[in-house]
């Protein structure tokens, strides 16, 4: 007899949990053992009721999905993690793979067939990432590679993206909680590293190197 795969679902919106459970109707090989709206409570729930796969939302109050995944992987290393989100967020996915060794990441607009396929693959020791997520991961990797080639720091890339949005030095300073003088220093370093001498030249460079989305 095939072993039932025990699931835990955490999302701050109950309607999402209900929707996922509805998609799993007719698939007795999957059993929802835990459902929770408060990610900070999940760790204690798992202590009393271990599961095979945790399905976690990414954007949640008090503790986001990335933080929860890191905690769960440390406390319950055998539990596999499938992240769910409204968007791909490639840089976050890459970070979660490194920090939490997640087994998959899918978008909330998936249908029954893809959800079941993802859970089946993960429960059998595989990994599953939606195609849109894979595309975003690739874009994020390309941006990081482009930044690494000219040795731009993550903060410098952040500032380039704000410059592209026409933020002034003061607005950039306020957004990043740094001083205007620090912003000015970063801007000088950015122009030097990218070998550009004007804002138009810098933005053109950023688009060409995929540091910002076109």
Secondary structure, 3 states (H helix, E strand, C coil): CCCCEEEEEECCCHHHHHHHHHHCCCCCCEEEEEEECCHHHHHHHHHHCCCCEEEEECCCCCCCHHHHHHHHHHHCCCCEEEEEECCCCHHHHHHHHHHHCCCEEEECCCCHHHHHHHHHHHHCCCCEECHHHHHHHHHHHHHHHHHHHCCCCHHHHHHHHHHHCCCCHHHHHHHHCCCHHHHHHHHHHHHHHHCCCCHHHHHHHHHHCCCCCC
